[in-house]
Amino acid sequence: MTPPPLADPAAHYAGRPVLVTGGLGFIGSNLARRLADLGARVLVVDSLIPEYGGNPANLSGYDDRVRVNIADVRGHGIDYLVRGHDVIFNLAGQVSHIDSMQNPFTDLDINCRAQLSILEACRKGNPGAKLVYASTRQIYGTADYLPLDERHPVHPTDVNGINKMAGEWYHILYNNVYGLRACSLRLTNTYGPRMLVKHSRQTALGWFVRQAIDDHEIEIWGDGRQRRDYTYVDDVVEAFVRAGMTEAVNGRVVNLGGRAPIDHLELIQTLIDVAGTGRYRVIPFPPDRKAIDIGDVYSSYALAHELLGWEPVVALRDGLARTVAFYRAHRDAYWS
Amino acid sequence: MTPPPLADPAAHYAGRPVLVTGGLGFIGSNLARRLADLGARVLVVDSLIPEYGGNPANLSGYDDRVRVNIADVRGHGIDYLVRGHDVIFNLAGQVSHIDSMQNPFTDLDINCRAQLSILEACRKGNPGAKLVYASTRQIYGTADYLPLDERHPVHPTDVNGINKMAGEWYHILYNNVYGLRACSLRLTNTYGPRMLVKHSRQTALGWFVRQAIDDHEIEIWGDGRQRRDYTYVDDVVEAFVRAGMTEAVNGRVVNLGGRAPIDHLELIQTLIDVAGTGRYRVIPFPPDRKAIDIGDVYSSYALAHELLGWEPVVALRDGLARTVAFYRAHRDAYWS
């Protein structure tokens, strides 16, 4: 299907006040930088919870173009912070599947309660706002069929998936009932510069990148044949930028997806080849991860193409090369 | 399909320690009474939150056969209370759709946080427990097709529907990951003795019954042609009893449903005919209710029949007659 013509993003965002929650995190910071480049007046809210993805270095070089407000979306202050922003990119969240099983109440507070707080704050203080929520294809759980489309039944396999599902639906509900303009993008595995590489609890690929650069041995769980899809962060940022200026996505849940699925083994081999360093070995699944693993999963982005004219353009090999180059250049800000 | 042979409930429950959360409420109290009649050692936990459905009179006559522990499932104590019970019927919940929109955080605490607390308490202190969760077909939202089966996409239309969806999935998750034996019954409109008739915020039908008995005028919103299904509480109790003794439902979401859908107008006319008192008129939808109304909805109970041998047996006219007779006999305990 031919996508609709897209208005000029720079014309749309120039001078426009926008808010990015979780804006010191991986995707949030890349989005904030892009929005600043487009001329938007960007406010970033982030809690900088230790162990999470927020890192002040992620906005390095943008100190004079992006305002940063450190605050926890679970607490007070959000009522004030949402006001006056035309578009709210809502990326604040707890994203670790394993942490959600070990600390389900923390995940609930961040991914449910705080989302309700943001939406209630908008309903009362900024009812004209447009919101773009960062959701996850984890909601689908194990695949009944592939690729996953938005009609696929949901059967989340961890607390994080359940709570993200609720957070997403709050957005759709407030769109439908209260007239806020909100949509939800269901992200698949996203990778690229500024992803969390301090530990392996949030993204496996970030940890693999670090290990490859350090010339360490990467452990692949199971047989390495689970197929997943990956989107480079610039592509994901482009989807947020488009969703923030497209009325046709209001009230909709929209998948993002990678260019083509690839199995873990091939992913790691490509990474090591691109990096020129690193090794791997295949080991059995750790029991606590096996319990919440979901096998082959990858998404269709047909609806994103239809509504936003979006498609992933950065090839995996190219994206991995850019990622490795970024971390080699900025190791000090990300390794410790 | 021929249902499986059912073991004798009295043989299964006799002497068995069981817990009913929300057991002073409408369905919970009817279930607790039935379980006591089957010889079970029943502990009821209820918070008796004002405005909710809990009422000490609901266990009238069972003082010596059902133990009652007043406690809020949101608070401490649940760790202790779940211990030692073979079956936990988990009916504690906030059930008002309109309250969930006005107080979304209260709904979140009761329908999400407290459910996680109960499951965490079982995981740590009673991992062999079997849980039966009271869910709702409200999760489906507006119908893509009818009757609703368990494969129907979920698109909840109020905060309550979203949070009940999360609460349900916590149960399925803990079944799948931690080996608790948990299932979820998605109830449709339930009616009968001990339903809340103090106000109209939880069930429309309870309020209609009261108005009919008081010979008042019943207001029907819209054109009265919305079709719904209704199950008499004894039928719902039977489903819980069966689910609590059936291993085949573990990890499953199972609809209950009424014998046949009926529109609001015919429902009210039947009620007034049975009661011999009451009148009605049709008025436009109040805006706050219209926003969360879901039109025609009714459920298929085919899976419940397959797994539990369950089907609704009480005809609407008969169930309404029993309900009216109950409230005429016990008006003092329910009207104020």
Boltz contact constraints between the chains, C-beta under 6 A:
constraints:
  - contact:
      token1: [A, 104]
      token2: [B, 116]
      max_distance: 6.0
  - contact:
      token1: [A, 116]
      token2: [B, 104]
      max_distance: 6.0
  - contact:
      token1: [A, 156]
      token2: [B, 169]
      max_distance: 6.0
  - contact:
      token1: [A, 162]
      token2: [B, 166]
      max_distance: 6.0
  - contact:
      token1: [A, 162]
      token2: [B, 169]
      max_distance: 6.0
  - contact:
      token1: [A, 166]
      token2: [B, 162]
      max_distance: 6.0
  - contact:
      token1: [A, 166]
      token2: [B, 166]
      max_distance: 6.0
  - contact:
      token1: [A, 169]
      token2: [B, 156]
      max_distance: 6.0
  - contact:
      token1: [A, 169]
      token2: [B, 162]
      max_distance: 6.0
  - contact:
      token1: [A, 177]
      token2: [B, 291]
      max_distance: 6.0
  - contact:
      token1: [A, 291]
      token2: [B, 177]
      max_distance: 6.0
